[in-house]
Amino acid sequence: MINMDIIKISSKGQIVIPSRMRGDLKEGEELIIIKDDERIILKKIGKLTESIKEDLEFARRTEEAFQRIEAGEFISVDSDNLFEEMDKW
């Protein structure tokens, strides 16, 4: 299940994680923060596993893909030829 909420940043750059979202977080627990121009991701350090490497690689590849799209470096394929084009990858 995904929980969403709106929060504000204080003048000191602090945020409050809503109580309903911090049920398994404990005072003093460390989190890792990942930020780009549009997203901020918080992840518990105590739960870092191979999945964080996968998350970071996914974020890196997604950002590269967005940059290529913005630069016009993409192809357009109709649905009839999609799988043929994917086989080339």
PDB file with SEQRES, HELIX, SHEET and CRYST1 records, atoms N, CA, C and O in Angstrom:
SEQRES   1 A   89  MET ILE ASN MET ASP ILE ILE LYS ILE SER SER LYS GLY          
SEQRES   2 A   89  GLN ILE VAL ILE PRO SER ARG MET ARG GLY ASP LEU LYS          
SEQRES   3 A   89  GLU GLY GLU GLU LEU ILE ILE ILE LYS ASP ASP GLU ARG          
SEQRES   4 A   89  ILE ILE LEU LYS LYS ILE GLY LYS LEU THR GLU SER ILE          
SEQRES   5 A   89  LYS GLU ASP LEU GLU PHE ALA ARG ARG THR GLU GLU ALA          
SEQRES   6 A   89  PHE GLN ARG ILE GLU ALA GLY GLU PHE ILE SER VAL ASP          
SEQRES   7 A   89  SER ASP ASN LEU PHE GLU GLU MET ASP LYS TRP                  
HELIX    1 AA1 SER A   19  MET A   21  5                                   3    
HELIX    2 AA2 ILE A   45  LYS A   47  5                                   3    
HELIX    3 AA3 GLU A   50  GLU A   70  1                                  21    
HELIX    4 AA4 LEU A   82  LYS A   88  1                                   7    
SHEET    1 AA1 2 LEU A  31  LYS A  35  0                                        
SHEET    2 AA1 2 ILE A  40  LYS A  44 -1                                        
CRYST1    1.000    1.000    1.000  90.00  90.00  90.00 P 1           1          
ATOM      1  N   MET A   1       0.843  -1.177   0.000  1.00  0.00           N  
ATOM      2  CA  MET A   1       0.000   0.000   0.000  1.00  0.00           C  
ATOM      3  C   MET A   1       0.887   1.239   0.000  1.00  0.00           C  
ATOM      4  O   MET A   1       1.896   1.280   0.704  1.00  0.00           O  
ATOM      5  N   ILE A   2       0.521   2.233  -0.774  1.00  0.00           N  
ATOM      6  CA  ILE A   2       1.262   3.486  -0.841  1.00  0.00           C  
ATOM      7  C   ILE A   2       0.485   4.537  -0.065  1.00  0.00           C  
ATOM      8  O   ILE A   2      -0.708   4.739  -0.289  1.00  0.00           O  
ATOM      9  N   ASN A   3       1.182   5.206   0.852  1.00  0.00           N  
ATOM     10  CA  ASN A   3       0.597   6.317   1.596  1.00  0.00           C  
ATOM     11  C   ASN A   3       1.165   7.614   1.052  1.00  0.00           C  
ATOM     12  O   ASN A   3       2.356   7.700   0.751  1.00  0.00           O  
ATOM     13  N   MET A   4       0.321   8.612   0.927  1.00  0.00           N  
ATOM     14  CA  MET A   4       0.761   9.924   0.461  1.00  0.00           C  
ATOM     15  C   MET A   4       0.205  10.981   1.391  1.00  0.00           C  
ATOM     16  O   MET A   4      -0.867  10.818   1.974  1.00  0.00           O  
ATOM     17  N   ASP A   5       0.949  12.068   1.521  1.00  0.00           N  
ATOM     18  CA  ASP A   5       0.501  13.185   2.325  1.00  0.00           C  
ATOM     19  C   ASP A   5       1.232  14.429   1.841  1.00  0.00           C  
ATOM     20  O   ASP A   5       2.219  14.320   1.114  1.00  0.00           O  
ATOM     21  N   ILE A   6       0.773  15.584   2.226  1.00  0.00           N  
ATOM     22  CA  ILE A   6       1.437  16.843   1.903  1.00  0.00           C  
ATOM     23  C   ILE A   6       2.060  17.370   3.180  1.00  0.00           C  
ATOM     24  O   ILE A   6       1.410  17.431   4.223  1.00  0.00           O  
ATOM     25  N   ILE A   7       3.333  17.753   3.088  1.00  0.00           N  
ATOM     26  CA  ILE A   7       4.048  18.296   4.237  1.00  0.00           C  
ATOM     27  C   ILE A   7       4.699  19.610   3.823  1.00  0.00           C  
ATOM     28  O   ILE A   7       4.734  19.940   2.638  1.00  0.00           O  
ATOM     29  N   LYS A   8       5.209  20.352   4.786  1.00  0.00           N  
ATOM     30  CA  LYS A   8       5.904  21.612   4.519  1.00  0.00           C  
ATOM     31  C   LYS A   8       7.313  21.533   5.073  1.00  0.00           C  
ATOM     32  O   LYS A   8       7.573  20.822   6.044  1.00  0.00           O  
ATOM     33  N   ILE A   9       8.211  22.263   4.452  1.00  0.00           N  
ATOM     34  CA  ILE A   9       9.582  22.376   4.926  1.00  0.00           C  
ATOM     35  C   ILE A   9       9.669  23.625   5.788  1.00  0.00           C  
ATOM     36  O   ILE A   9       9.189  24.688   5.394  1.00  0.00           O  
ATOM     37  N   SER A  10      10.283  23.502   6.972  1.00  0.00           N  
ATOM     38  CA  SER A  10      10.430  24.649   7.860  1.00  0.00           C  
ATOM     39  C   SER A  10      11.518  25.581   7.339  1.00  0.00           C  
ATOM     40  O   SER A  10      12.231  25.244   6.393  1.00  0.00           O  
ATOM     41  N   SER A  11      11.642  26.741   7.952  1.00  0.00           N  
ATOM     42  CA  SER A  11      12.674  27.699   7.559  1.00  0.00           C  
ATOM     43  C   SER A  11      14.076  27.136   7.773  1.00  0.00           C  
ATOM     44  O   SER A  11      15.038  27.624   7.180  1.00  0.00           O  
ATOM     45  N   LYS A  12      14.198  26.113   8.616  1.00  0.00           N  
ATOM     46  CA  LYS A  12      15.489  25.460   8.862  1.00  0.00           C  
ATOM     47  C   LYS A  12      15.678  24.218   7.990  1.00  0.00           C  
ATOM     48  O   LYS A  12      16.645  23.477   8.171  1.00  0.00           O  
ATOM     49  N   GLY A  13      14.766  23.987   7.052  1.00  0.00           N  
ATOM     50  CA  GLY A  13      14.876  22.837   6.163  1.00  0.00           C  
ATOM     51  C   GLY A  13      14.379  21.544   6.766  1.00  0.00           C  
ATOM     52  O   GLY A  13      14.633  20.470   6.221  1.00  0.00           O  
ATOM     53  N   GLN A  14      13.679  21.625   7.875  1.00  0.00           N  
ATOM     54  CA  GLN A  14      13.194  20.423   8.537  1.00  0.00           C  
ATOM     55  C   GLN A  14      11.825  20.032   7.992  1.00  0.00           C  
ATOM     56  O   GLN A  14      11.035  20.879   7.575  1.00  0.00           O  
ATOM     57  N   ILE A  15      11.566  18.723   8.008  1.00  0.00           N  
ATOM     58  CA  ILE A  15      10.252  18.204   7.633  1.00  0.00           C  
ATOM     59  C   ILE A  15       9.757  17.306   8.751  1.00  0.00           C  
ATOM     60  O   ILE A  15      10.542  16.809   9.559  1.00  0.00           O  
ATOM     61  N   VAL A  16       8.463  17.105   8.790  1.00  0.00           N  
ATOM     62  CA  VAL A  16       7.853  16.180   9.754  1.00  0.00           C  
ATOM     63  C   VAL A  16       7.211  15.060   8.962  1.00  0.00           C  
ATOM     64  O   VAL A  16       6.391  15.299   8.075  1.00  0.00           O  
ATOM     65  N   ILE A  17       7.589  13.839   9.289  1.00  0.00           N  
ATOM     66  CA  ILE A  17       6.941  12.681   8.680  1.00  0.00           C  
ATOM     67  C   ILE A  17       5.641  12.447   9.445  1.00  0.00           C  
ATOM     68  O   ILE A  17       5.673  12.246  10.659  1.00  0.00           O  
ATOM     69  N   PRO A  18       4.506  12.470   8.761  1.00  0.00           N  
ATOM     70  CA  PRO A  18       3.226  12.305   9.458  1.00  0.00           C  
ATOM     71  C   PRO A  18       3.211  11.042  10.318  1.00  0.00           C  
ATOM     72  O   PRO A  18       3.773  10.015   9.936  1.00  0.00           O  
ATOM     73  N   SER A  19       2.572  11.125  11.466  1.00  0.00           N  
ATOM     74  CA  SER A  19       2.580  10.021  12.436  1.00  0.00           C  
ATOM     75  C   SER A  19       2.065   8.716  11.841  1.00  0.00           C  
ATOM     76  O   SER A  19       2.568   7.645  12.181  1.00  0.00           O  
ATOM     77  N   ARG A  20       1.086   8.786  10.972  1.00  0.00           N  
ATOM     78  CA  ARG A  20       0.536   7.555  10.398  1.00  0.00           C  
ATOM     79  C   ARG A  20       1.527   6.878   9.450  1.00  0.00           C  
ATOM     80  O   ARG A  20       1.320   5.724   9.073  1.00  0.00           O  
ATOM     81  N   MET A  21       2.604   7.575   9.056  1.00  0.00           N  
ATOM     82  CA  MET A  21       3.603   7.009   8.153  1.00  0.00           C  
ATOM     83  C   MET A  21       4.887   6.613   8.867  1.00  0.00           C  
ATOM     84  O   MET A  21       5.778   6.034   8.246  1.00  0.00           O  
ATOM     85  N   ARG A  22       4.999   6.905  10.127  1.00  0.00           N  
ATOM     86  CA  ARG A  22       6.249   6.603  10.825  1.00  0.00           C  
ATOM     87  C   ARG A  22       6.080   5.540  11.901  1.00  0.00           C  
ATOM     88  O   ARG A  22       6.873   5.474  12.840  1.00  0.00           O  
ATOM     89  N   GLY A  23       5.063   4.719  11.772  1.00  0.00           N  
ATOM     90  CA  GLY A  23       4.773   3.695  12.761  1.00  0.00           C  
ATOM     91  C   GLY A  23       5.944   2.810  13.122  1.00  0.00           C  
ATOM     92  O   GLY A  23       6.129   2.495  14.298  1.00  0.00           O  
ATOM     93  N   ASP A  24       6.751   2.392  12.138  1.00  0.00           N  
ATOM     94  CA  ASP A  24       7.875   1.521  12.445  1.00  0.00           C  
ATOM     95  C   ASP A  24       9.205   2.270  12.496  1.00  0.00           C  
ATOM     96  O   ASP A  24      10.260   1.639  12.570  1.00  0.00           O  
ATOM     97  N   LEU A  25       9.175   3.601  12.458  1.00  0.00           N  
ATOM     98  CA  LEU A  25      10.387   4.409  12.612  1.00  0.00           C  
ATOM     99  C   LEU A  25      10.576   4.744  14.085  1.00  0.00           C  
ATOM    100  O   LEU A  25       9.617   5.025  14.804  1.00  0.00           O  
ATOM    101  N   LYS A  26      11.825   4.708  14.514  1.00  0.00           N  
ATOM    102  CA  LYS A  26      12.127   5.026  15.909  1.00  0.00           C  
ATOM    103  C   LYS A  26      12.964   6.292  15.987  1.00  0.00           C  
ATOM    104  O   LYS A  26      13.705   6.612  15.057  1.00  0.00           O  
ATOM    105  N   GLU A  27      12.848   7.004  17.087  1.00  0.00           N  
ATOM    106  CA  GLU A  27      13.637   8.216  17.285  1.00  0.00           C  
ATOM    107  C   GLU A  27      15.120   7.898  17.124  1.00  0.00           C  
ATOM    108  O   GLU A  27      15.622   6.926  17.688  1.00  0.00           O  
ATOM    109  N   GLY A  28      15.807   8.721  16.355  1.00  0.00           N  
ATOM    110  CA  GLY A  28      17.231   8.547  16.133  1.00  0.00           C  
ATOM    111  C   GLY A  28      17.575   7.607  14.987  1.00  0.00           C  
ATOM    112  O   GLY A  28      18.744   7.480  14.622  1.00  0.00           O  
ATOM    113  N   GLU A  29      16.574   6.946  14.414  1.00  0.00           N  
ATOM    114  CA  GLU A  29      16.840   6.027  13.313  1.00  0.00           C  
ATOM    115  C   GLU A  29      17.354   6.817  12.111  1.00  0.00           C  
ATOM    116  O   GLU A  29      16.882   7.921  11.837  1.00  0.00           O  
ATOM    117  N   GLU A  30      18.314   6.249  11.403  1.00  0.00           N  
ATOM    118  CA  GLU A  30      18.899   6.933  10.263  1.00  0.00           C  
ATOM    119  C   GLU A  30      18.167   6.572   8.980  1.00  0.00           C  
ATOM    120  O   GLU A  30      17.731   5.438   8.783  1.00  0.00           O  
ATOM    121  N   LEU A  31      18.045   7.571   8.116  1.00  0.00           N  
ATOM    122  CA  LEU A  31      17.434   7.407   6.800  1.00  0.00           C  
ATOM    123  C   LEU A  31      18.428   7.905   5.764  1.00  0.00           C  
ATOM    124  O   LEU A  31      19.261   8.766   6.048  1.00  0.00           O  
ATOM    125  N   ILE A  32      18.333   7.360   4.570  1.00  0.00           N  
ATOM    126  CA  ILE A  32      19.115   7.886   3.456  1.00  0.00           C  
ATOM    127  C   ILE A  32      18.168   8.731   2.624  1.00  0.00           C  
ATOM    128  O   ILE A  32      17.006   8.367   2.443  1.00  0.00           O  
ATOM    129  N   ILE A  33      18.656   9.863   2.113  1.00  0.00           N  
ATOM    130  CA  ILE A  33      17.831  10.736   1.277  1.00  0.00           C  
ATOM    131  C   ILE A  33      18.491  10.840  -0.087  1.00  0.00           C  
ATOM    132  O   ILE A  33      19.697  11.062  -0.201  1.00  0.00           O  
ATOM    133  N   ILE A  34      17.676  10.675  -1.115  1.00  0.00           N  
ATOM    134  CA  ILE A  34      18.124  10.757  -2.496  1.00  0.00           C  
ATOM    135  C   ILE A  34      17.294  11.845  -3.146  1.00  0.00           C  
ATOM    136  O   ILE A  34      16.066  11.827  -3.054  1.00  0.00           O  
ATOM    137  N   LYS A  35      17.950  12.794  -3.804  1.00  0.00           N  
ATOM    138  CA  LYS A  35      17.231  13.918  -4.395  1.00  0.00           C  
ATOM    139  C   LYS A  35      17.723  14.179  -5.801  1.00  0.00           C  
ATOM    140  O   LYS A  35      18.918  14.101  -6.085  1.00  0.00           O  
ATOM    141  N   ASP A  36      16.776  14.491  -6.681  1.00  0.00           N  
ATOM    142  CA  ASP A  36      17.117  15.038  -7.980  1.00  0.00           C  
ATOM    143  C   ASP A  36      16.258  16.290  -8.166  1.00  0.00           C  
ATOM    144  O   ASP A  36      15.711  16.810  -7.193  1.00  0.00           O  
ATOM    145  N   ASP A  37      16.136  16.766  -9.372  1.00  0.00           N  
ATOM    146  CA  ASP A  37      15.390  18.006  -9.591  1.00  0.00           C  
ATOM    147  C   ASP A  37      13.913  17.912  -9.233  1.00  0.00           C  
ATOM    148  O   ASP A  37      13.301  18.918  -8.874  1.00  0.00           O  
ATOM    149  N   GLU A  38      13.333  16.722  -9.325  1.00  0.00           N  
ATOM    150  CA  GLU A  38      11.896  16.592  -9.139  1.00  0.00           C  
ATOM    151  C   GLU A  38      11.467  15.659  -8.018  1.00  0.00           C  
ATOM    152  O   GLU A  38      10.306  15.691  -7.609  1.00  0.00           O  
ATOM    153  N   ARG A  39      12.379  14.821  -7.507  1.00  0.00           N  
ATOM    154  CA  ARG A  39      11.987  13.804  -6.546  1.00  0.00           C  
ATOM    155  C   ARG A  39      12.889  13.811  -5.326  1.00  0.00           C  
ATOM    156  O   ARG A  39      14.061  14.181  -5.393  1.00  0.00           O  
ATOM    157  N   ILE A  40      12.312  13.393  -4.215  1.00  0.00           N  
ATOM    158  CA  ILE A  40      13.065  13.134  -2.997  1.00  0.00           C  
ATOM    159  C   ILE A  40      12.611  11.773  -2.488  1.00  0.00           C  
ATOM    160  O   ILE A  40      11.415  11.516  -2.352  1.00  0.00           O  
ATOM    161  N   ILE A  41      13.579  10.904  -2.211  1.00  0.00           N  
ATOM    162  CA  ILE A  41      13.274   9.562  -1.724  1.00  0.00           C  
ATOM    163  C   ILE A  41      13.932   9.384  -0.370  1.00  0.00           C  
ATOM    164  O   ILE A  41      15.121   9.667  -0.224  1.00  0.00           O  
ATOM    165  N   LEU A  42      13.187   8.922   0.622  1.00  0.00           N  
ATOM    166  CA  LEU A  42      13.733   8.575   1.932  1.00  0.00           C  
ATOM    167  C   LEU A  42      13.669   7.066   2.083  1.00  0.00           C  
ATOM    168  O   LEU A  42      12.666   6.443   1.738  1.00  0.00           O  
ATOM    169  N   LYS A  43      14.749   6.477   2.601  1.00  0.00           N  
ATOM    170  CA  LYS A  43      14.757   5.034   2.810  1.00  0.00           C  
ATOM    171  C   LYS A  43      15.480   4.749   4.119  1.00  0.00           C  
ATOM    172  O   LYS A  43      16.491   5.376   4.434  1.00  0.00           O  
ATOM    173  N   LYS A  44      14.949   3.794   4.876  1.00  0.00           N  
ATOM    174  CA  LYS A  44      15.565   3.428   6.154  1.00  0.00           C  
ATOM    175  C   LYS A  44      16.922   2.785   5.905  1.00  0.00           C  
ATOM    176  O   LYS A  44      17.036   1.867   5.093  1.00  0.00           O  
ATOM    177  N   ILE A  45      17.947   3.260   6.599  1.00  0.00           N  
ATOM    178  CA  ILE A  45      19.274   2.675   6.459  1.00  0.00           C  
ATOM    179  C   ILE A  45      19.291   1.267   7.030  1.00  0.00           C  
ATOM    180  O   ILE A  45      19.951   0.386   6.480  1.00  0.00           O  
ATOM    181  N   GLY A  46      18.585   1.047   8.108  1.00  0.00           N  
ATOM    182  CA  GLY A  46      18.551  -0.274   8.714  1.00  0.00           C  
ATOM    183  C   GLY A  46      18.026  -1.342   7.782  1.00  0.00           C  
ATOM    184  O   GLY A  46      18.305  -2.524   7.982  1.00  0.00           O  
ATOM    185  N   LYS A  47      17.287  -0.963   6.788  1.00  0.00           N  
ATOM    186  CA  LYS A  47      16.700  -1.911   5.850  1.00  0.00           C  
ATOM    187  C   LYS A  47      17.467  -1.951   4.529  1.00  0.00           C  
ATOM    188  O   LYS A  47      17.008  -2.559   3.563  1.00  0.00           O  
ATOM    189  N   LEU A  48      18.639  -1.300   4.484  1.00  0.00           N  
ATOM    190  CA  LEU A  48      19.393  -1.289   3.238  1.00  0.00           C  
ATOM    191  C   LEU A  48      19.837  -2.697   2.873  1.00  0.00           C  
ATOM    192  O   LEU A  48      20.430  -3.411   3.682  1.00  0.00           O  
ATOM    193  N   THR A  49      19.546  -3.066   1.682  1.00  0.00           N  
ATOM    194  CA  THR A  49      19.919  -4.373   1.170  1.00  0.00           C  
ATOM    195  C   THR A  49      20.329  -4.180  -0.278  1.00  0.00           C  
ATOM    196  O   THR A  49      20.610  -3.067  -0.720  1.00  0.00           O  
ATOM    197  N   GLU A  50      20.357  -5.248  -0.980  1.00  0.00           N  
ATOM    198  CA  GLU A  50      20.650  -5.173  -2.412  1.00  0.00           C  
ATOM    199  C   GLU A  50      19.607  -4.312  -3.117  1.00  0.00           C  
ATOM    200  O   GLU A  50      19.896  -3.740  -4.167  1.00  0.00           O  
ATOM    201  N   SER A  51      18.412  -4.211  -2.563  1.00  0.00           N  
ATOM    202  CA  SER A  51      17.357  -3.445  -3.230  1.00  0.00           C  
ATOM    203  C   SER A  51      17.703  -1.969  -3.337  1.00  0.00           C  
ATOM    204  O   SER A  51      17.262  -1.313  -4.281  1.00  0.00           O  
ATOM    205  N   ILE A  52      18.488  -1.414  -2.394  1.00  0.00           N  
ATOM    206  CA  ILE A  52      18.846   0.007  -2.501  1.00  0.00           C  
ATOM    207  C   ILE A  52      19.733   0.218  -3.719  1.00  0.00           C  
ATOM    208  O   ILE A  52      19.615   1.231  -4.409  1.00  0.00           O  
ATOM    209  N   LYS A  53      20.619  -0.734  -3.985  1.00  0.00           N  
ATOM    210  CA  LYS A  53      21.446  -0.625  -5.186  1.00  0.00           C  
ATOM    211  C   LYS A  53      20.571  -0.661  -6.427  1.00  0.00           C  
ATOM    212  O   LYS A  53      20.801   0.079  -7.384  1.00  0.00           O  
ATOM    213  N   GLU A  54      19.568  -1.525  -6.405  1.00  0.00           N  
ATOM    214  CA  GLU A  54      18.636  -1.602  -7.520  1.00  0.00           C  
ATOM    215  C   GLU A  54      17.840  -0.304  -7.652  1.00  0.00           C  
ATOM    216  O   GLU A  54      17.626   0.181  -8.764  1.00  0.00           O  
ATOM    217  N   ASP A  55      17.401   0.260  -6.526  1.00  0.00           N  
ATOM    218  CA  ASP A  55      16.659   1.519  -6.545  1.00  0.00           C  
ATOM    219  C   ASP A  55      17.508   2.646  -7.132  1.00  0.00           C  
ATOM    220  O   ASP A  55      17.031   3.425  -7.957  1.00  0.00           O  
ATOM    221  N   LEU A  56      18.765   2.727  -6.703  1.00  0.00           N  
ATOM    222  CA  LEU A  56      19.658   3.779  -7.191  1.00  0.00           C  
ATOM    223  C   LEU A  56      19.956   3.605  -8.673  1.00  0.00           C  
ATOM    224  O   LEU A  56      19.988   4.582  -9.421  1.00  0.00           O  
ATOM    225  N   GLU A  57      20.174   2.371  -9.099  1.00  0.00           N  
ATOM    226  CA  GLU A  57      20.419   2.117 -10.521  1.00  0.00           C  
ATOM    227  C   GLU A  57      19.185   2.449 -11.343  1.00  0.00           C  
ATOM    228  O   GLU A  57      19.301   3.020 -12.427  1.00  0.00           O  
ATOM    229  N   PHE A  58      18.004   2.100 -10.842  1.00  0.00           N  
ATOM    230  CA  PHE A  58      16.761   2.435 -11.530  1.00  0.00           C  
ATOM    231  C   PHE A  58      16.609   3.952 -11.642  1.00  0.00           C  
ATOM    232  O   PHE A  58      16.242   4.461 -12.701  1.00  0.00           O  
ATOM    233  N   ALA A  59      16.889   4.671 -10.564  1.00  0.00           N  
ATOM    234  CA  ALA A  59      16.784   6.132 -10.584  1.00  0.00           C  
ATOM    235  C   ALA A  59      17.768   6.729 -11.586  1.00  0.00           C  
ATOM    236  O   ALA A  59      17.418   7.646 -12.329  1.00  0.00           O  
ATOM    237  N   ARG A  60      19.001   6.212 -11.610  1.00  0.00           N  
ATOM    238  CA  ARG A  60      20.009   6.718 -12.532  1.00  0.00           C  
ATOM    239  C   ARG A  60      19.587   6.481 -13.982  1.00  0.00           C  
ATOM    240  O   ARG A  60      19.669   7.384 -14.814  1.00  0.00           O  
ATOM    241  N   ARG A  61      19.139   5.273 -14.276  1.00  0.00           N  
ATOM    242  CA  ARG A  61      18.741   4.945 -15.646  1.00  0.00           C  
ATOM    243  C   ARG A  61      17.496   5.709 -16.073  1.00  0.00           C  
ATOM    244  O   ARG A  61      17.378   6.111 -17.231  1.00  0.00           O  
ATOM    245  N   THR A  62      16.567   5.911 -15.142  1.00  0.00           N  
ATOM    246  CA  THR A  62      15.365   6.683 -15.453  1.00  0.00           C  
ATOM    247  C   THR A  62      15.723   8.124 -15.776  1.00  0.00           C  
ATOM    248  O   THR A  62      15.196   8.699 -16.728  1.00  0.00           O  
ATOM    249  N   GLU A  63      16.618   8.713 -14.987  1.00  0.00           N  
ATOM    250  CA  GLU A  63      17.043  10.093 -15.239  1.00  0.00           C  
ATOM    251  C   GLU A  63      17.739  10.200 -16.588  1.00  0.00           C  
ATOM    252  O   GLU A  63      17.497  11.147 -17.336  1.00  0.00           O  
ATOM    253  N   GLU A  64      18.594   9.246 -16.903  1.00  0.00           N  
ATOM    254  CA  GLU A  64      19.257   9.255 -18.210  1.00  0.00           C  
ATOM    255  C   GLU A  64      18.237   9.163 -19.340  1.00  0.00           C  
ATOM    256  O   GLU A  64      18.372   9.837 -20.361  1.00  0.00           O  
ATOM    257  N   ALA A  65      17.227   8.336 -19.156  1.00  0.00           N  
ATOM    258  CA  ALA A  65      16.194   8.190 -20.183  1.00  0.00           C  
ATOM    259  C   ALA A  65      15.427   9.501 -20.366  1.00  0.00           C  
ATOM    260  O   ALA A  65      15.159   9.906 -21.497  1.00  0.00           O  
ATOM    261  N   PHE A  66      15.069  10.170 -19.256  1.00  0.00           N  
ATOM    262  CA  PHE A  66      14.374  11.460 -19.358  1.00  0.00           C  
ATOM    263  C   PHE A  66      15.235  12.487 -20.075  1.00  0.00           C  
ATOM    264  O   PHE A  66      14.719  13.268 -20.874  1.00  0.00           O  
ATOM    265  N   GLN A  67      16.529  12.503 -19.808  1.00  0.00           N  
ATOM    266  CA  GLN A  67      17.425  13.438 -20.473  1.00  0.00           C  
ATOM    267  C   GLN A  67      17.499  13.167 -21.972  1.00  0.00           C  
ATOM    268  O   GLN A  67      17.520  14.102 -22.772  1.00  0.00           O  
ATOM    269  N   ARG A  68      17.539  11.883 -22.359  1.00  0.00           N  
ATOM    270  CA  ARG A  68      17.558  11.545 -23.788  1.00  0.00           C  
ATOM    271  C   ARG A  68      16.246  11.953 -24.461  1.00  0.00           C  
ATOM    272  O   ARG A  68      16.248  12.443 -25.591  1.00  0.00           O  
ATOM    273  N   ILE A  69      15.139  11.751 -23.769  1.00  0.00           N  
ATOM    274  CA  ILE A  69      13.842  12.142 -24.334  1.00  0.00           C  
ATOM    275  C   ILE A  69      13.786  13.648 -24.523  1.00  0.00           C  
ATOM    276  O   ILE A  69      13.363  14.130 -25.574  1.00  0.00           O  
ATOM    277  N   GLU A  70      14.214  14.397 -23.504  1.00  0.00           N  
ATOM    278  CA  GLU A  70      14.201  15.857 -23.603  1.00  0.00           C  
ATOM    279  C   GLU A  70      15.125  16.361 -24.710  1.00  0.00           C  
ATOM    280  O   GLU A  70      14.873  17.414 -25.295  1.00  0.00           O  
ATOM    281  N   ALA A  71      16.192  15.617 -25.001  1.00  0.00           N  
ATOM    282  CA  ALA A  71      17.122  15.992 -26.059  1.00  0.00           C  
ATOM    283  C   ALA A  71      16.636  15.529 -27.435  1.00  0.00           C  
ATOM    284  O   ALA A  71      17.295  15.777 -28.445  1.00  0.00           O  
ATOM    285  N   GLY A  72      15.490  14.863 -27.470  1.00  0.00           N  
ATOM    286  CA  GLY A  72      14.933  14.394 -28.734  1.00  0.00           C  
ATOM    287  C   GLY A  72      15.555  13.102 -29.230  1.00  0.00           C  
ATOM    288  O   GLY A  72      15.403  12.746 -30.399  1.00  0.00           O  
ATOM    289  N   GLU A  73      16.255  12.397 -28.351  1.00  0.00           N  
ATOM    290  CA  GLU A  73      16.930  11.151 -28.731  1.00  0.00           C  
ATOM    291  C   GLU A  73      16.036   9.953 -28.428  1.00  0.00           C  
ATOM    292  O   GLU A  73      16.281   9.206 -27.480  1.00  0.00           O  
ATOM    293  N   PHE A  74      15.020   9.783 -29.227  1.00  0.00           N  
ATOM    294  CA  PHE A  74      14.111   8.660 -29.042  1.00  0.00           C  
ATOM    295  C   PHE A  74      13.563   8.257 -30.399  1.00  0.00           C  
ATOM    296  O   PHE A  74      13.671   9.000 -31.374  1.00  0.00           O  
ATOM    297  N   ILE A  75      12.978   7.082 -30.448  1.00  0.00           N  
ATOM    298  CA  ILE A  75      12.323   6.637 -31.668  1.00  0.00           C  
ATOM    299  C   ILE A  75      10.855   6.424 -31.363  1.00  0.00           C  
ATOM    300  O   ILE A  75      10.466   6.183 -30.220  1.00  0.00           O  
ATOM    301  N   SER A  76      10.063   6.516 -32.389  1.00  0.00           N  
ATOM    302  CA  SER A  76       8.634   6.262 -32.261  1.00  0.00           C  
ATOM    303  C   SER A  76       8.330   4.966 -33.013  1.00  0.00           C  
ATOM    304  O   SER A  76       8.711   4.799 -34.172  1.00  0.00           O  
ATOM    305  N   VAL A  77       7.640   4.059 -32.332  1.00  0.00           N  
ATOM    306  CA  VAL A  77       7.339   2.760 -32.915  1.00  0.00           C  
ATOM    307  C   VAL A  77       5.850   2.495 -32.753  1.00  0.00           C  
ATOM    308  O   VAL A  77       5.286   2.700 -31.678  1.00  0.00           O  
ATOM    309  N   ASP A  78       5.219   2.038 -33.829  1.00  0.00           N  
ATOM    310  CA  ASP A  78       3.805   1.691 -33.701  1.00  0.00           C  
ATOM    311  C   ASP A  78       3.671   0.332 -33.031  1.00  0.00           C  
ATOM    312  O   ASP A  78       4.640  -0.423 -32.941  1.00  0.00           O  
ATOM    313  N   SER A  79       2.493   0.030 -32.571  1.00  0.00           N  
ATOM    314  CA  SER A  79       2.274  -1.193 -31.788  1.00  0.00           C  
ATOM    315  C   SER A  79       2.555  -2.461 -32.590  1.00  0.00           C  
ATOM    316  O   SER A  79       2.905  -3.488 -32.008  1.00  0.00           O  
ATOM    317  N   ASP A  80       2.411  -2.411 -33.899  1.00  0.00           N  
ATOM    318  CA  ASP A  80       2.669  -3.598 -34.721  1.00  0.00           C  
ATOM    319  C   ASP A  80       4.150  -3.974 -34.721  1.00  0.00           C  
ATOM    320  O   ASP A  80       4.486  -5.150 -34.856  1.00  0.00           O  
ATOM    321  N   ASN A  81       5.036  -2.993 -34.571  1.00  0.00           N  
ATOM    322  CA  ASN A  81       6.475  -3.242 -34.651  1.00  0.00           C  
ATOM    323  C   ASN A  81       7.180  -3.144 -33.301  1.00  0.00           C  
ATOM    324  O   ASN A  81       8.407  -3.226 -33.234  1.00  0.00           O  
ATOM    325  N   LEU A  82       6.424  -2.971 -32.241  1.00  0.00           N  
ATOM    326  CA  LEU A  82       7.030  -2.769 -30.922  1.00  0.00           C  
ATOM    327  C   LEU A  82       7.920  -3.940 -30.500  1.00  0.00           C  
ATOM    328  O   LEU A  82       9.060  -3.732 -30.086  1.00  0.00           O  
ATOM    329  N   PHE A  83       7.409  -5.158 -30.601  1.00  0.00           N  
ATOM    330  CA  PHE A  83       8.182  -6.313 -30.141  1.00  0.00           C  
ATOM    331  C   PHE A  83       9.405  -6.556 -31.024  1.00  0.00           C  
ATOM    332  O   PHE A  83      10.451  -6.970 -30.527  1.00  0.00           O  
ATOM    333  N   GLU A  84       9.285  -6.305 -32.323  1.00  0.00           N  
ATOM    334  CA  GLU A  84      10.442  -6.430 -33.204  1.00  0.00           C  
ATOM    335  C   GLU A  84      11.530  -5.434 -32.784  1.00  0.00           C  
ATOM    336  O   GLU A  84      12.714  -5.772 -32.763  1.00  0.00           O  
ATOM    337  N   GLU A  85      11.128  -4.233 -32.457  1.00  0.00           N  
ATOM    338  CA  GLU A  85      12.085  -3.202 -32.048  1.00  0.00           C  
ATOM    339  C   GLU A  85      12.707  -3.571 -30.709  1.00  0.00           C  
ATOM    340  O   GLU A  85      13.908  -3.382 -30.515  1.00  0.00           O  
ATOM    341  N   MET A  86      11.907  -4.097 -29.780  1.00  0.00           N  
ATOM    342  CA  MET A  86      12.437  -4.494 -28.473  1.00  0.00           C  
ATOM    343  C   MET A  86      13.449  -5.628 -28.608  1.00  0.00           C  
ATOM    344  O   MET A  86      14.418  -5.674 -27.850  1.00  0.00           O  
ATOM    345  N   ASP A  87      13.247  -6.540 -29.554  1.00  0.00           N  
ATOM    346  CA  ASP A  87      14.194  -7.633 -29.759  1.00  0.00           C  
ATOM    347  C   ASP A  87      15.573  -7.108 -30.155  1.00  0.00           C  
ATOM    348  O   ASP A  87      16.578  -7.775 -29.911  1.00  0.00           O  
ATOM    349  N   LYS A  88      15.634  -5.936 -30.757  1.00  0.00           N  
ATOM    350  CA  LYS A  88      16.913  -5.333 -31.160  1.00  0.00           C  
ATOM    351  C   LYS A  88      17.696  -4.832 -29.954  1.00  0.00           C  
ATOM    352  O   LYS A  88      18.917  -4.691 -30.024  1.00  0.00           O  
ATOM    353  N   TRP A  89      17.011  -4.563 -28.857  1.00  0.00           N  
ATOM    354  CA  TRP A  89      17.672  -4.016 -27.668  1.00  0.00           C  
ATOM    355  C   TRP A  89      18.493  -5.085 -27.034  1.00  0.00           C  
ATOM    356  O   TRP A  89      19.139  -4.844 -26.013  1.00  0.00           O  
TER     357      TRP A  89                                                      
END                                                                             
